[in-house]
Structures are given as structure tokens and as C-alpha cells.
Amino acid sequence: MATQSPFSMLESILQSFNLPLTPPVWAVDETHRRIVLLLNHVLMQEPQAMERLVRQKGRVVLMQWRTFTFRLFVSPAGLFDVAAQGAKADLVLVITQESPLAIAQELMQRGKPAVRIEGDVQLAAEVSWLIDHVRWDLEEDLARLLGDAPAHTLVQVARSLAHGVRQFVGQRSRNDSGGSPA
């Protein structure tokens, strides 16, 4: 008999409350600006990524999950900016998986959530390239703040923790699907 994952039970409890999860507009705007700062920080460490984005300057990418939307404008510098609310999207990326826990599980298993893509094919190819090739070197950034040894230790601890969570998630999904436990 397969046991139910505690995460799916938690998700069903949260869905039964049916609470509207709409944060205030100012919080959404500030979150978008912080995400853009992080994206641009990562992009500035990858000149090839910026060169690819320069070719898409002026384009708008709309990302959507459930009722949450996020519009990015590609600047002439090959970086992102928050696009105006009414800006027409050249590319629409809609995450089709409804469950936040299923999305987290997919990401923990180093996969990608299911996405419906509509719009400009070349822009979609560039965004796909960015997702596949650009990585944040967190250890390098931490080293600038803390020094090399503490940064390396923190990143190793985080990797060990993430590996343990991935193993747990993988084992749970095998058990939930009727496979044998590891």
C-alpha cells in the first residue's frame, strides 16, 4: 500500500481554506524590482547572455502562473527591466502546473515545470538559452562578502542539504507512484 506524501496532504489542507492570496500592489512591485536586480546581477556576470539579449531589445516577456504575472522588458543594454503593466507581450510563458508543491518537487529533481509558450520564436529561443546556460555563482558572491573559506563551507552545507531533500523527494515520488522504496 502506497503512503501519501505529507506534502500532498498539506497542499489539500491549504486548498480547503480557499484563501485569496493577493498581496498588496506595492509588495508585488517591489518583489518584481528585486527579482530584476538579481536577474541583472547574474546576467552581468555572463557577457554572452547580455549580447544575446541586446538582439531582443525592446521586447517584452510575460511570465504567468495562476493569477501571478511578471512582465520583463529587455533593455538596450541587454539587461531586464520591469515592463509597464499594459505592455504588449512578445512572448508569453505560462506555467501550466497548478500545484506549487509539484513545481517545487520538479525543480528539486532538477527538472523544469511544464510551460505553455506563445509568441516570438526567436525570443523564446533566447530565453531558453538563458535558462539552460546562465547560472548564479552564489559562492563567488558570498566570497566577496564573507571570504573564500566561509563561502565555500556555506555552499557545501547548502548542497548537502539540497541533495538530501532531492533524495527524499525522489524516494517519496517513487513510493507514491507504486515503485519500490530505495
Residue pairs with C-beta under 8 A, 6 or more apart in sequence:
2 175
2 176
2 177
2 178
3 175
3 176
4 176
5 172
5 173
5 175
5 176
7 101
7 105
7 172
8 101
8 176
10 101
11 99
11 100
11 101
22 67
23 31
29 82
32 70
32 82
33 82
35 70
36 72
36 80
36 81
36 82
38 136
39 72
39 79
39 80
40 79
40 80
41 136
42 134
42 135
42 136
43 49
43 50
43 53
43 78
43 79
43 80
43 130
43 134
44 50
44 79
45 137
46 133
46 134
48 133
49 78
49 129
49 130
49 133
49 134
50 77
50 78
50 79
51 78
52 78
52 126
52 129
52 130
53 74
53 78
53 79
53 80
53 126
53 130
54 76
54 77
54 78
55 126
56 74
56 122
56 123
56 126
57 74
57 75
57 76
57 78
58 73
58 74
58 76
59 73
59 74
59 90
59 91
59 120
59 123
60 71
60 72
60 73
60 74
60 83
60 87
60 88
60 89
60 90
60 91
61 71
61 72
61 74
61 83
61 89
61 90
61 91
61 92
61 93
61 123
61 127
62 69
62 70
62 71
62 83
62 89
62 91
62 92
62 93
63 69
63 70
63 71
63 72
63 93
63 94
63 95
64 70
64 92
64 93
64 94
64 95
65 94
65 95
65 103
66 98
71 82
71 83
71 84
71 85
71 87
71 89
72 80
72 81
72 82
72 83
73 80
73 81
73 82
73 83
73 84
73 87
74 80
75 81
89 119
90 119
90 120
90 123
91 117
91 118
91 119
91 120
91 123
91 124
91 127
92 116
92 117
92 118
92 119
93 115
93 116
93 117
93 127
94 115
94 116
94 117
94 118
95 103
95 113
95 114
95 115
96 113
96 114
96 115
96 116
97 103
97 106
97 113
97 114
102 113
103 113
105 169
105 173
106 112
106 113
107 113
108 162
108 165
108 166
108 169
109 166
109 169
109 170
109 173
110 166
112 131
117 124
138 155
139 151
139 152
139 155
140 151
142 150
142 151
142 154
142 155
143 151
143 152
145 151
146 154
167 182
170 182
171 181
171 182
174 180
174 181
174 182
175 181
